[in-house]
Amino acid sequence: MKVITVSNIKGGSAKSTTAIHLAEALSRRGKTLVIDMDMQADLTDFFLPDLSLEQLETHNIMTLLLGRSKIEETVIARERIDIIPATLTLSKLIRYVKDPVYLSHQLKEGLDSLRHKYAYVVIDTPGSAKYELTSALYSANIVVIPVTPSKWAIRAVNLLLDEITDTENLFSAKKLTAFLPCLFGTSKKHRDILERLKSIEEIPTLNEIPKSESIKTKTEKHEFLKKESNPWHAFDLLADEVIRLVDPENQMPRI
């Protein structure tokens, strides 16, 4: 089982969109679990649009982190992609536990118990440096960092890399990282930002996810991308790239 954490502490970086469609692409290669660790719960809304708030509040990522639920109780089963949801109450997590190490071990131990059930786990993270982010970084085999062509893009990347370094130092565990350019156009400004990203030689830059209205529209409608469309192929390629980085000796065939 390989854990892919999708993270960027800047809002509007296509983080949840990336997590959704990457998970769908990975699920064609093996059973996949998605975990929503963002109080905005965009991942939860996409995969579980019809689930009532009462059902979501009973067992979710927060009850798992607090030790109130076993991980098997928080997983909502679907055909190829299972979900551990989040709710707005995740914003209260720090009120109950102020130890990121405890929370990180809660998540890691839960995932370790599922290692024979899933080929891949995709974690969506909050758009800020919170304990949930630390936990998701600790459990990750690879951190995929979506980057959009904003003037703050490089600054946000550097702040996240600082968070990753802090997590590595806290747990003495090195993490694979990779940049994922999203929504870049052909303008000189966009190309300059992309070249600055690629100049960070110690971190690979993956192939771009194109700027596409269909990605936005499909995601807002809680629909997966049209099979064989250009965006579908972009995420299919991304799944292969991530697998090559995180598990180069075990290439999974598509289902």
Backbone as a ProteinNet text record, in pm:
[ID]
protein_1_A
[PRIMARY]
MKVITVSNIKGGSAKSTTAIHLAEALSRRGKTLVIDMDMQADLTDFFLPDLSLEQLETHNIMTLLLGRSKIEETVIARERIDIIPATLTLSKLIRYVKDPVYLSHQLKEGLDSLRHKYAYVVIDTPGSAKYELTSALYSANIVVIPVTPSKWAIRAVNLLLDEITDTENLFSAKKLTAFLPCLFGTSKKHRDILERLKSIEEIPTLNEIPKSESIKTKTEKHEFLKKESNPWHAFDLLADEVIRLVDPENQMPRI
[TERTIARY]
83.8	0	86.9	57.8	132.6	40.5	90.8	12.4	60.7	-30.9	-0.3	-72.6	2.6	-55.8	-48.7	-162.9	-171.1	-181.4	-85.5	-79.6	-26.9	-84.2	-33.5	-103.2	-29.5	-91.3	-149.1	-149.7	-214.4	-350.6	-454.6	-586.8	-592.6	-685.9	-703.9	-594.4	-524.5	-411.8	-450.2	-580.5	-630.3	-596.3	-579.6	-540.2	-647.8	-769.6	-876.9	-911.7	-911.3	-937.5	-834	-709	-602.6	-623.8	-655.4	-675.1	-789.2	-898	-1014.8	-979.3	-924.2	-904.5	-780.1	-682.6	-570.3	-618.4	-704.1	-758.3	-835.9	-912.9	-989.9	-897.2	-790.5	-693.9	-623.4	-584.3	-518.2	-611.4	-739.9	-834.8	-849.4	-806.4	-805.7	-688.5	-599.8	-481.1	-486.2	-576.5	-586.6	-684.8	-732.3	-828.8	-769.8	-848.9	-798.8	-886.5	-821.5	-887.9	-855.9	-955.5	-930.7	-965.9	-883.3	-902.5	-910.4	-1018.4	-1037.8	-990.2	-881.2	-829.7	-838.6	-932.3	-954.7	-1094.4	-1103.5	-1233.6	-1331	-1281	-1370.2	-1447.8	-1393.7	-1462.3	-1501.6	-1422.4	-1453.3	-1447	-1349.9	-1337.4	-1460.9	-1504.3	-1623	-1745.9	-1763.2	-1878.5	-1878.9	-1760.2	-1753.7	-1794.1	-1734.1	-1755.6	-1884.4	-1931.7	-2049.1	-2151.6	-2197.3	-2285.9	-2421.3	-2464.7	-2599.1	-2600.3	-2483.5	-2477.7	-2516.3	-2601.6	-2649.9	-2540.4	-2554.9	-2459.4	-2458.8	-2575.5	-2583.3	-2497.2	-2500.3	-2417.8	-2269.2	-2237.1	-2097.2	-2038.7	-2118.1	-2067.4	-2038.5	-2093.8	-2077.9	-1936.5	-1887.7	-1753.7	-1685.5	-1573.1	-1501.9	-1355.3	-1278.3	-1135.1	-1107.3	-1191.9	-1168.1	-1190.3	-1296.7	-1319	-1207.6	-1151	-1036.3	-915.4	-881.9	-763.9	-774.8	-896.7	-916.4	-927.4	-923.5	-932.6	-1073.1	-1173.1	-1312.1	-1370.3	-1304.8	-1348.4	-1228.2	-1251.5	-1149.8	-1155.7	-1044.7	-1041.1	-1143.7	-1169	-1267.6	-1406.3	-1433.2	-1564.1	-1578.9	-1466.6	-1473.7	-1478.7	-1440.7	-1435.2	-1575.7	-1612	-1737.9	-1704.7	-1753.9	-1713.8	-1788.2	-1712.9	-1767.3	-1699.7	-1733.6	-1686	-1534.5	-1475.9	-1331	-1259.7	-1334	-1275.4	-1355	-1290.8	-1351.7	-1313	-1391	-1373.9	-1375.5	-1280.4	-1290.7	-1323.3	-1443.2	-1487.3	-1436.8	-1457.1	-1430.4	-1555.6	-1563.1	-1670.6	-1610.2	-1693.7	-1646.8	-1597.2	-1642.8	-1599	-1449.9	-1386.7	-1242.1	-1167.7	-1229.8	-1168.1	-1145.8	-1215.3	-1203.1	-1097.8	-1029.8	-937.3	-833.8	-777.3	-669.3	-717.7	-847.4	-901.6	-889.7	-895.2	-896.1	-757.4	-674.2	-539.8	-440	-339.1	-237.1	-102.7	-108.8	14.2	9.6	80	77.3	135.8	225.6	285	178.6	95.8	-12.9	-107.6	-149.9	-242.7	-180.5	-53.4	15.1	23.3	52	58.7	-79.5	-184.4	-319.8	-351.6	-319.3	-346.5	-258.4	-130	-36	-71.5	-103.6	-137.9	-265.7	-361.5	-484.1	-457.4	-377.2	-345	-264.8	-174.6	-95.6	-185.8	-296.7	-388	-463.7	-461.3	-532.7	-438.5	-311.1	-210.7	-234.2	-306.5	-331.9	-464	-538.5	-669.9	-663.7	-571.1	-566.5	-431.3	-436.2	-311.6	-263.1	-359.9	-324.1	-415.9	-357.9	-433.5	-399.3	-501.7	-482.2	-540.7	-457.2	-500.1	-506.1	-622.6	-637.7	-614.4	-542.7	-496.9	-552	-546	-594.7	-502.5	-559.8	-482.3	-411.7	-358.2	-281.9	-197.7	-105.3	-14.1	-79.9	-152.2	-222.8	-174.3	-220.5	-182.6	-228.6	-342.3	-389.2	-286.4	-225.4	-122.5	-2.3	42.5	155.2	126.3	6	-31.4	-28.9	-82.6	-86.9	52.9	139.5	277.7	352.6	329.7	399	363.7	237.8	193.7	230.5	270.7	289.9	413.7	398.7	514.6	565.5	473.7	510.9	413.7	466.2	383.7	379.2	260.3	240.2	192	262.7	236.6	181.8	48.9	-5.6	34.1	76	118.7	48.1	-19.6	-86.8	-6	-27.5	55.1	16.1	36.4	9.9	141.3	135.7	257.1	306.7	215.8	253	297	298.1	319.5	449.9	560.7	690.8	701.2	646.9	647.9	569.4	450.7	369.1	440.7	506.6	583.2	692	764.4	871.9	819.3	702.6	643.8	604.9	549.1	513.6	637.7	741.5	865.8	923.4	906.2	947.9	868	736.7	652.3	694.9	727	772.2	903.1	995.3	1123.2	1101.1	1011.3	981.1	926	839.1	782.7	889.6	976.7	1087.5	1175.7	1204.5	1288.3	1217.7	1085.6	1008.6	1006.7	996.5	981.8	1103.8	1207.3	1328.6	1293.2	1212.4	1166.8	1166.3	1247.9	1257.3	1137.2	1088	971.6	1005.3	951.4	955.7	859.1	897.3	809.8	816.6	709.3	706.7	611.9	649.7	564.2	470.8	347.2	250.9	197.5	244.3	192	46.4	-38.8	-180.9	-225.5	-303.1	-369.2	-272.7	-155.2	-60.7	-100.9	-89.4	-113.1	18.1	11.1	130	193	139.2	193	334.3	408.9	546	546.4	448.8	441.3	426.7	336.2	314.4	437.9	500	618.4	734.8	746.1	853.8	837	712.6	686.6	718.9	680.1	706.1	856.1	930.4	1075.8	1140.1	1089.9	1141.8	1113.7	997.4	962.5	1057.9	1080.2	1168.3	1313.8	1348.9	1486.8	1519.7	1417	1439.8	1475.7	1601.8	1645.3	1623.9	1626	1615.5	1473.5	1375.7	1236.6	1188	1143.4	1098.4	969.2	954.4	831.6	759.7	637.6	559.4	500.9	445.5	379.7	259.2	231.3	127.6	-13.5	-100.4	-244.1	-295.7	-357.5	-391.5	-502	-502.3	-612.7	-732.4	-838.6	-951.4	-1081.6	-1174.6	-1305.8	-1378.9	-1352.1	-1422.5	-1381.7	-1256.4	-1213.8	-1294.1	-1303.6	-1379.3	-1526.1	-1585.7	-1728.6	-1761.8	-1683.2	-1708.4	-1693	-1591.2	-1567.2	-1682	-1727.3	-1838.4	-1967	-1982.4	-2102	-2085.7	-1973	-1944	-1938.5	-1874.5	-1860.7	-1713.4	-1679.2	-1543.4	-1524.7	-1400.2	-1368.8	-1410.3	-1446.4	-1487.3	-1370	-1397.2	-1293.1	-1234.9	-1102.6	-1025.1	-1017.4	-1076.5	-1061.4	-919.3	-878.3	-743.2	-718.4	-812.5	-791.3	-782	-863.8	-859.8	-721.5	-667.9	-535	-427.7	-445.1	-346.7	-338.3	-452.5	-451.1	-409.3	-438.1	-392.1	-239.6	-181.3	-35.6	20.4	-49.2	-4.5	0.4	-100.9	-101.7	21.4	53.3	172	299.6	308.9	428	445.6	336.6	342.7	385	328.1	363.8	511.4	560.3	703	792.5	751	832.1	825.3	706	687	704.4	688.9	694.7	745.2	869.4	918.6	927	932.9	947.8	814.7	706.1	575.5	474	485.3	392.9	259.7	151.8	21	-49.6	-101.1	-177.9	-312.9	-366.3	-498.3	-605.2	-710.3	-824.4	-926.1
-119.7	0	124.2	216.9	341.2	459.2	550.7	666.4	790.3	855.9	978.1	1093.3	1185.4	1304.2	1419.8	1483.2	1596.9	1722.5	1813.9	1926.2	2052.8	2164.1	2298.7	2389.2	2472.8	2554.7	2683.5	2696.8	2811.2	2767.7	2846.2	2817.2	2832	2760.9	2770.8	2706.4	2609.6	2546.2	2416.1	2389.9	2268.2	2143	2158.8	2047.6	1939.1	1976.9	1877.7	1818.9	1902.3	1853.7	1749.9	1777	1681	1550.6	1560.7	1440.8	1355.2	1419	1346.9	1268.4	1336.7	1272.3	1183.5	1212.4	1120.3	989.9	1001.2	880.9	796.7	861	785.6	713.4	781.1	717.3	600.9	619.6	512.1	393.9	421.2	312.5	218.6	263.5	174.6	77.6	98.4	14.6	-69.3	-35.6	-110.3	-43.5	-116.6	-64.3	58.2	163.7	292	345.9	405.5	474.1	621.8	708.1	851.4	898.8	988.7	1042.4	1194.1	1249	1393.8	1447.1	1524.2	1584.1	1736	1786	1929.5	1961.2	2053.9	2088.4	2141.8	2189.8	2235.6	2118.8	1999.5	1874.3	1867.4	1925.5	1919.6	1776.1	1700.3	1560.8	1481.5	1506	1439	1473.4	1600.9	1643.7	1577.1	1559.6	1497.1	1350.7	1275.5	1130.7	1090.5	1173.7	1137.5	1251	1294.7	1411.9	1389.2	1265.1	1236.5	1189.8	1181.4	1134.9	1248.8	1220.3	1323.8	1366.7	1487.4	1536.4	1446.9	1393.5	1305.6	1181	1125.4	1008	1043	1158.5	1199.9	1229.1	1283.3	1322.8	1203.3	1088.3	971.7	915.4	891.9	836.6	910.5	973.7	1053	1063.8	1141	1148.7	1205.4	1295.3	1352.4	1249.2	1169.1	1066.7	962.7	938.9	847.7	906.9	1032	1095.6	1107.5	1126.1	1138.7	1003.8	894.4	762.2	721.1	791.7	760	656.2	635	535.2	456	330	251.6	287	269.3	311.7	235.6	109.3	32.4	94	160.4	221.9	353.9	415	545.2	532.4	415.9	396.3	372.3	449.9	430.1	360.8	239.8	153.6	189.4	189.8	203.9	99.5	94.2	-15.7	-16.9	93.4	97.1	195.2	291.3	395.3	404.8	375.5	394.3	531.1	581	719	724.9	800.5	845.1	993.6	1033.5	1171.4	1267.4	1395.6	1502.2	1588.6	1663.6	1761	1889.3	1992.1	2120.6	2111	2011.2	1997.9	1967.9	1930.8	1908.5	2034.2	2149.7	2275.6	2281.4	2196.5	2194.9	2096.4	2029.1	1922.9	1970.9	2087.5	2137	2167.4	2184.6	2207.3	2082.1	1967.5	1841.2	1781.1	1795.3	1736.8	1839.3	1868.1	1965.7	1899.9	1770.3	1694.6	1636.7	1695.6	1644.2	1504.1	1467.6	1333.6	1227.8	1252.1	1158.2	1142.5	1254	1248.9	1177.4	1203	1139.9	989.1	945.3	801.3	736.5	809.5	755.5	722.9	817.2	795	684.6	689.5	590.7	449.5	432.5	299.8	247.8	337.6	297.3	252.5	329.5	293.1	163.9	144.7	21	-102.2	-87.4	-200.3	-232.8	-140.7	-161.1	-190.8	-212	-218.2	-331.7	-436	-546.6	-529.6	-427.2	-407.2	-313	-216.7	-113.9	-111.9	-81.9	-59.2	83.7	178.1	320.2	392	491.2	583.8	724.9	806.4	946.6	1034.1	1123.7	1211.1	1354.9	1418	1561.3	1635	1746.4	1814.2	1956.4	2016.5	2153.7	2254.1	2368.8	2475.2	2562.7	2503.1	2576.8	2477	2530.8	2445.2	2405.8	2294.8	2247.3	2107.9	2059.4	1925.6	1818.5	1842.9	1748	1734	1846.1	1843.4	1762.2	1784.9	1708.4	1558.9	1520	1378.2	1320.9	1396.4	1349.3	1339.9	1432.7	1428.2	1309.9	1283.1	1172.2	1037.8	1019.1	891	873.3	981.7	979.1	901.5	826.2	775.7	880	963.4	1073.1	1188.6	1310.2	1430.9	1494.3	1499.5	1565.4	1707.2	1804.9	1946.1	2013.1	2030	2103.4	2250.8	2306.2	2446.2	2514.7	2625.6	2703.8	2830.1	2893.7	3009	3139.1	3142.4	3261.2	3328.7	3457.7	3527.8	3477.4	3412.5	3357.3	3212	3155.9	3011.5	2964.4	3028.1	2982.7	3003.5	3115.3	3142	3034.3	2998.4	2895.3	2761.1	2730.3	2605.6	2601.1	2710.2	2713.7	2696.2	2753.9	2737.4	2592	2527.4	2386.4	2299.9	2329.8	2253.2	2267	2383.9	2401.9	2309.8	2299.7	2210.9	2065	2027.2	1890.1	1863.8	1959.7	1944.4	1931.6	2013.5	2005.9	1867.8	1815.2	1682.2	1575.4	1587.2	1491	1492.5	1612.4	1623	1569	1591.8	1547	1395	1328.4	1183.5	1110.9	1186.3	1127.2	1038.1	1091.3	1014.6	1104.4	1071.1	1147.7	1120.9	1224.9	1211.6	1241.6	1158.8	1191	1306.4	1397.6	1507.7	1526.5	1583	1612.6	1729.5	1818	1929.7	1887.7	1937.8	1912.5	2045.8	2092.2	2217.5	2201.1	2292.9	2288.8	2424.3	2420.6	2540.7	2640.9	2596	2686.6	2708.8	2834	2867.7	2886.6	2953.4	2970.9	3108.8	3193.8	3328.6	3325.2	3431.1	3440.2	3433.7	3498.4	3496.5	3353.6	3279.2	3141.4	3055	3071	2992.5	3026.5	3153.9	3193.7	3127.7	3125.1	3061.1	2911.7	2849.9	2706.7	2678.1	2763.3	2744	2760	2853	2868.6	2743.3	2685	2561.3	2449.1	2435.3	2329.7	2350.8	2474.3	2502.3	2446.4	2406.1	2341.9	2196.2	2171.3	2045.7	1923	1940.3	1822.9	1766.9	1838.4	1792.1	1780.9	1662.6	1647.5	1724.3	1771.5	1835.9	1741.3	1705.3	1611.3	1681.3	1602.4	1660.3	1743.8	1845.9	1942.5	1884	1930.1	1910.2	2032.5	2015.6	2131.7	2216.9	2342.4	2430.8	2389.8	2345.6	2286.6	2320.1	2374	2404.3	2276.9	2168.5	2043.6	1986.6	2007	1959.8	2031.7	2163.5	2242.2	2203.8	2193.2	2163.3	2025.2	1925.6	1789.1	1778.4	1843.5	1836.1	1901.1	2015.2	2084.5	2002.5	1921.1	1836.4	1700.2	1680.9	1553.4	1440	1466.6	1367.2	1345	1221.3	1193.2	1243.9	1256.8	1308.4	1208.6	1261.5	1176.6	1088.9	960	865.2	900.2	894.2	920	1067.9	1155.4	1298.7	1341.8	1459.4	1507.4	1518.6	1576.4	1579.8	1440	1347.1	1208.7	1149	1170	1118.8	1185.5	1314.6	1385.4	1323.3	1291.6	1229.5	1083	1016.7	879.5	876.3	971.2	983	1017.1	1104.8	1141.2	1018.6	932.8	811.4	726	710.7	632.1	697.2	829.9	900.2	881.4	895.7	881.6	740	640.4	501.4	476.4	530.5	511.6	570.3	682.1	745.5	669.8	628.6	574.8	423.1	355.9	209.1	159.3	195.2	170.4	23.6	-66.9	-209.5	-284.7	-210.7	-278.2	-197.1	-194.9	-123.2	-198.5	-131.2	-195.6	-180.3	-291	-279.2	-212.5	-147.8	-85.9	-193.5	-160.2	-251.2	-221.1
0	0	0	-91.4	-101.4	-70.7	9.8	53.4	-18.9	-90.2	-164.5	-97.4	-41.3	20.8	-77.9	-101.8	-193.3	-108.4	-125.5	-32.7	-97.2	-55.5	-82	17.3	87.7	190.6	135.2	3.2	-60.6	-112.8	-84.5	-135.6	-286.8	-348.5	-492.5	-574.3	-516.2	-585.4	-655.7	-668.6	-733.2	-653.5	-523.3	-436.9	-430.9	-397.8	-386.9	-523.2	-626.7	-762.4	-802.1	-770.9	-800.3	-724	-595.4	-513.9	-569.5	-609.9	-661.7	-787.6	-885.4	-1015.7	-1018.9	-934.6	-918.9	-855	-753.3	-689	-788.7	-875.6	-974.8	-1071.3	-1113.2	-1203.1	-1134.2	-1009.6	-935.7	-913.7	-898	-871.2	-989.7	-1107.9	-1224.5	-1218.4	-1123.2	-1107.7	-979.6	-889.8	-765.5	-670.4	-573.7	-476.4	-406.1	-397.4	-349.5	-237.1	-138.6	-28.2	-36.9	-23.6	-15.6	125.8	177.1	311.5	302.6	354.7	355.8	490.6	487.9	611.5	607.3	527.7	514.5	566.2	659.3	716.6	611.3	496.6	390.4	328.4	340.3	303.3	155.7	67.9	-75.4	-127.9	-80	-120.3	-76.4	45.8	99	17.3	-16.3	-95.1	-232.6	-290.8	-423.5	-417.6	-326.8	-324.6	-252.2	-160.6	-79	-78.5	-195.1	-199.3	-134.1	-125.6	-73.9	70.9	132.5	271.4	365	460.4	551.4	649	702.9	802.6	925.2	960.9	1077.5	1056.8	937	907.8	907.4	852.3	844.7	982	1071.7	1202.9	1293.2	1262.3	1349.6	1344.4	1223.4	1205.7	1091.7	1121.3	1021.1	1062.1	988.1	1017	1155.8	1202.9	1335.3	1445.9	1433.7	1536.9	1536.2	1417.8	1410	1480	1449.3	1507.4	1658.8	1707.5	1852.3	1922.8	1846.6	1905.9	1944.2	1890	1922	1827.1	1715	1617.3	1569.1	1538.5	1469.2	1321.5	1252.3	1112.9	1028.6	1060.6	984.5	997.3	1109.9	1131.4	1056.6	1021.1	953.8	801.9	750.3	604.9	549.8	448.4	376.8	245.4	230.1	119.2	-8.8	-117.5	-252.2	-341	-468.7	-553	-569.1	-616.9	-639.1	-547.1	-494.1	-409.6	-280.8	-168.7	-37.5	16.4	113.1	159.5	311.4	368.2	507.3	500.7	543.4	523.7	629.8	601.1	697	710.3	818.5	837.5	893.2	901.7	954.1	1097.6	1172.3	1311.4	1322.2	1211.1	1213.1	1256.4	1239.3	1281.6	1432.6	1507.8	1654	1703.9	1612.3	1652	1752.8	1729	1814.5	1955.7	1972.9	2107.3	2193.9	2128.3	2201.6	2218.1	2116.4	2121.5	2070.4	2149.3	2110.1	2082.1	2055.2	2030.3	1889	1793.4	1656.2	1643.3	1733.9	1728.3	1756.2	1857	1889.2	1770.5	1712	1599.5	1479.6	1456.4	1343.9	1361.6	1483.5	1509	1500.2	1539	1526.6	1381	1292.1	1150.2	1094.7	1125.2	1070.1	1115.3	1240.7	1290.6	1225.5	1205.1	1137.7	995.6	923.3	785.9	778.9	871.5	872.3	885.5	957.2	974.5	846.2	748.9	622.7	506.4	536.1	429.2	329.4	370.6	277.6	201.4	234.8	172.6	53.5	57.3	-46.2	-115.9	-245.5	-319.8	-298.6	-291.5	-282.6	-185.1	-119.9	-35.2	-81.1	-103.9	-141.6	-31.4	22.6	132	83.5	101.4	75.8	206.8	201.4	322.8	331.9	451.6	467.7	399.9	365.1	302.3	402	505.5	606	684.4	762.3	838.4	970.8	970.3	1088.5	1125.8	1241.8	1286.4	1187.3	1119.9	1020.4	908.1	871.1	766.4	812.5	935.2	988.7	984.2	1023.7	1023.2	882.9	787	648.4	588.2	622.7	573.3	632.7	760.5	826.2	762.7	727.1	671.4	525.4	458.3	313.5	271.5	162	89.6	-9.2	-57.9	-147	-125.4	-132.6	-123.3	-261.8	-320.2	-448.9	-421.3	-477.9	-449.4	-575.1	-585.2	-700.4	-690.7	-802.5	-806.5	-922.7	-894.1	-997	-1025.7	-1141.9	-1181.5	-1111.4	-981.2	-900.9	-864.1	-840.2	-797.2	-662.4	-587.6	-457	-466.6	-586.3	-601.6	-538.9	-572.8	-523.3	-373	-324.8	-180	-105.5	-158.3	-94.6	-96.2	-207.6	-217	-110.9	-95.2	4	145.8	174.1	307.2	332	230	245.1	260.6	184.2	197.3	338	398.1	537.9	629.5	604.2	684.5	667.6	544.9	520	593.6	588.7	659.2	809.1	863.8	1007.6	1043.2	957.2	982	973.3	874.9	861.2	985.2	1037.6	1156.6	1280	1286.5	1402.6	1411.9	1296.7	1295.9	1238.9	1202.7	1143.4	1024.7	935.9	819.8	697.2	598.8	475.6	386.9	317.4	231.8	86.3	-3.5	-145.2	-171.6	-259.9	-298.3	-448.8	-505.2	-648.4	-672.2	-763.3	-801	-913.6	-908.5	-1015.2	-1067.3	-1183.3	-1239	-1282.9	-1238.7	-1273	-1327.3	-1433.2	-1486.9	-1548.3	-1589	-1653.4	-1798.7	-1842	-1981.1	-2054.8	-2169.7	-2253.2	-2240	-2152.2	-2137.6	-2079.9	-2104.2	-2052.8	-1899.7	-1836	-1689.7	-1638.3	-1699.7	-1656.1	-1681.2	-1797.6	-1830.2	-1737.7	-1698.8	-1607.1	-1471	-1421.6	-1292.2	-1301.3	-1412.3	-1430.3	-1435.9	-1503.3	-1510.4	-1373.2	-1293	-1156.1	-1074.7	-1097	-1026.9	-1067.4	-1195.9	-1245.6	-1204.7	-1170.3	-1129.4	-991.8	-916.3	-786.1	-815.7	-840.9	-901.7	-813.6	-682.6	-596.2	-590	-647	-646.3	-789.9	-833.1	-971.9	-998.7	-1121.9	-1165.8	-1260.6	-1226.9	-1306.1	-1428.9	-1520.6	-1637.2	-1595.3	-1672.8	-1636.7	-1647.4	-1556.5	-1571.7	-1646.1	-1762.8	-1845.1	-1785.1	-1823.3	-1787.9	-1871.1	-1804	-1876.7	-1804.9	-1879	-1821.5	-1783.1	-1856.6	-1826.7	-1691.4	-1651.3	-1518.3	-1411	-1424.5	-1326.8	-1326.6	-1444.5	-1455.2	-1401.4	-1441.5	-1395.4	-1243.9	-1190.1	-1045.5	-969.3	-1015.8	-949.7	-954.3	-1057.7	-1071.7	-1004.2	-935	-869.4	-971.1	-1083.7	-1188.5	-1220.3	-1255.9	-1300.4	-1443.2	-1484.3	-1616.7	-1724.4	-1840.4	-1951.2	-1995	-2004	-2041.7	-2178.4	-2186.6	-2307.9	-2346.5	-2266.4	-2292.2	-2256.7	-2300.9	-2269.8	-2118.9	-2040.7	-1895.2	-1833.9	-1882.3	-1832.7	-1856.4	-1975.5	-2006.9	-1920.4	-1889.5	-1806.9	-1668.1	-1608.4	-1476.4	-1483.6	-1595	-1613.4	-1617.6	-1689.7	-1694.6	-1557.2	-1484.8	-1349.8	-1259.4	-1268.2	-1186	-1215.4	-1344.4	-1380.7	-1327	-1336	-1287.1	-1137.4	-1064	-918	-880.6	-948.7	-919	-948	-1057.8	-1090.1	-982.4	-924.8	-820.8	-688.7	-652.8	-518.2	-512.3	-626.2	-626.1	-761.3	-796.4	-931.9	-970.9	-875.3	-907	-913.1	-893	-887.7	-966.2	-1098.5	-1183.8	-1192.4	-1149.6	-1147.2	-1281.7	-1338.5	-1463.4	-1437.7	-1540	-1528.2	-1516.9	-1443.4	-1428.9	-1539.2
[MASK]
+++++++++++++++++++++++++++++++++++++++++++++++++++++++++++++++++++++++++++++++++++++++++++++++++++++++++++++++++++++++++++++++++++++++++++++++++++++++++++++++++++++++++++++++++++++++++++++++++++++++++++++++++++++++++++++++++++++++++++++++++++++++++++++++

